[in-house]
Amino acid sequence: MHHLSWLAALALLGAGALAGMINAIVGSGSLITFPTMVGIGLSPLVANVSNNVGLVFGNFSGVYGYRRELVGQSARIRSLTPWSAAGGLLGAGLLLWHPSAFKHVVPFLVLLGVAMVIVQPRLTRALSAREGRRDEGGAVLRVSIFLTGIYGGYFGAAQGVILLALLLIGVNDHVQRLNALKNTAVGMVNLLAGILFVAFAPVNWVAAGIVAISSIAGGQAGATLGRRLPAPVLRGVIVIGGLAIAGYLLR
């Protein structure tokens, strides 16, 4: 289905803007856009790949918005993001290799994403309070980032939440700088997975295009206003939407 009603297009426009904002701040915007795409009639697989392609632009909008926090992190980017990228390619490849399995596992992936969003505030506070220098080049951190990339390439909802938690454990720096690093790594995962999906998957280009345009604006708004917005409200929207779509898919 490439044609969308004006109401569906409007819903996607709002969902994309909100997702771009949430991805820049928290990292779980797919739990807004994915349910919206399923709700307007796309199959879970088409919704997943179209959502990924559309949100690539919003991801990099968020990276640009957090560019000041990336200053001085070029060595980390070169050291850690290739592990995210490799995992993203593998995850996308797994989805393309056995796409029929996706509809069976996606409700549980949505519930995992919702759970991560619920625990994220407490987890961030606990981890950011840790003191002492950690091993930023450790094998455990890199393998964990790689595994998160696999999840991100396959589905992606809340991969940013998981990745930020890993960075807070493994890297000694301020949470906002690590959030900027997280945005960069997630952007690479979605970009490489998106390239594979464009080449080999059934992308709904109308839906992806609407999300792309609106998520760019949302990414800028999230980077600019993220520290002032009521994060509990954003998380509440994500949790309610995620639980609703999980219940719908488990019918």
JOTA-V210286 format. One record per backbone hydrogen bond with DSSP energy under -0.5 kcal/mol. CO is the residue of the C=O (numbers start at 1). NH is the residue of the N-H. E is the energy in kcal/mol with one decimal. If there is no record, write none. Layout:
<<CO;NH;E> <CO;NH;E>>
//
This chain:
<<5;9;-2.5> <6;10;-2.2> <7;11;-2.2> <8;12;-2.4> <9;13;-2.2> <10;14;-2.1> <11;15;-2.5> <12;16;-2.9> <13;17;-1.9> <14;18;-2.2> <15;19;-2.7> <16;20;-2.6> <17;21;-1.8> <18;22;-2.7> <19;23;-3.0> <20;24;-1.4> <21;25;-1.3> <22;26;-3.5> <22;27;-2.0> <27;160;-1.0> <27;161;-1.1> <28;31;-1.6> <29;32;-2.1> <29;33;-1.8> <30;34;-2.3> <32;36;-1.4> <33;37;-2.5> <34;38;-2.3> <35;39;-2.7> <36;40;-1.5> <37;42;-2.1> <38;41;-1.4> <43;47;-3.0> <44;48;-2.2> <45;49;-2.3> <46;50;-2.4> <47;51;-2.3> <48;52;-2.1> <49;53;-2.3> <50;54;-2.4> <51;55;-2.4> <52;56;-0.9> <53;56;-0.6> <53;57;-0.5> <54;57;-0.7> <54;58;-0.6> <55;59;-2.6> <56;60;-1.9> <57;61;-1.5> <58;62;-2.0> <59;63;-1.9> <60;64;-2.1> <61;65;-2.1> <62;66;-1.6> <64;67;-1.6> <66;69;-0.7> <66;70;-0.6> <67;70;-0.8> <68;71;-1.0> <70;73;-2.2> <73;77;-2.5> <74;78;-2.4> <75;79;-1.9> <76;80;-3.0> <76;81;-0.5> <77;81;-1.5> <80;83;-1.1> <80;84;-1.2> <81;85;-2.8> <82;86;-2.5> <83;87;-2.0> <84;88;-2.5> <85;89;-2.1> <86;90;-2.0> <87;91;-2.8> <88;92;-2.4> <89;93;-2.3> <90;94;-2.4> <91;95;-1.9> <92;96;-2.2> <93;97;-2.3> <94;98;-1.9> <96;99;-0.5> <98;101;-1.4> <99;102;-1.3> <99;103;-0.5> <101;104;-0.9> <101;105;-1.5> <102;106;-2.4> <105;108;-0.6> <105;109;-1.8> <106;110;-2.5> <107;111;-2.0> <108;112;-2.0> <109;113;-2.3> <110;114;-2.5> <111;115;-2.4> <112;116;-2.2> <113;117;-2.0> <114;118;-2.2> <115;119;-2.1> <116;120;-1.2> <117;121;-0.5> <119;123;-2.6> <120;124;-3.0> <121;125;-2.3> <122;126;-2.4> <123;127;-2.6> <124;128;-2.8> <125;129;-1.0> <127;130;-1.3> <134;136;-1.0> <135;138;-1.2> <138;142;-1.9> <139;143;-2.7> <140;144;-2.2> <141;145;-2.4> <142;146;-2.3> <143;147;-2.5> <144;148;-2.2> <145;149;-2.0> <146;150;-1.7> <147;151;-1.9> <148;152;-2.6> <149;153;-2.8> <150;154;-1.9> <151;155;-3.0> <151;156;-1.2> <156;159;-2.3> <158;162;-1.9> <159;163;-2.8> <160;164;-2.6> <161;165;-1.8> <162;166;-2.0> <163;167;-2.4> <164;168;-2.4> <165;169;-1.7> <166;170;-2.6> <167;171;-2.5> <171;173;-1.1> <174;178;-2.0> <175;179;-2.1> <176;180;-1.7> <177;181;-1.9> <178;182;-2.6> <179;183;-2.4> <180;184;-1.7> <181;185;-2.3> <182;186;-2.7> <183;187;-2.1> <184;188;-1.7> <185;189;-2.1> <186;190;-2.6> <187;191;-2.2> <188;192;-2.4> <189;193;-2.5> <190;194;-2.4> <191;195;-2.0> <192;196;-1.7> <193;197;-2.4> <194;198;-2.7> <195;199;-1.7> <196;200;-2.4> <197;201;-2.6> <201;203;-1.8> <203;205;-0.9> <204;208;-2.6> <205;209;-2.3> <206;210;-2.2> <207;211;-2.2> <208;212;-2.4> <209;213;-2.3> <210;214;-2.3> <211;215;-2.5> <212;216;-1.3> <213;217;-1.2> <214;218;-2.1> <215;219;-2.6> <216;220;-1.7> <217;221;-2.2> <218;222;-2.8> <219;223;-2.1> <220;224;-2.0> <221;225;-3.2> <222;226;-1.6> <225;228;-2.1> <225;229;-1.3> <229;231;-1.4> <230;233;-1.1> <230;234;-1.5> <231;235;-2.8> <232;236;-2.1> <233;237;-2.2> <234;238;-2.1> <235;239;-2.8> <236;240;-2.5> <237;241;-2.4> <238;242;-2.8> <239;243;-2.6> <240;244;-2.1> <241;245;-2.3> <242;246;-2.3> <243;247;-2.4> <244;248;-2.1> <245;249;-2.5> <246;250;-1.6> <248;251;-1.0>>
//
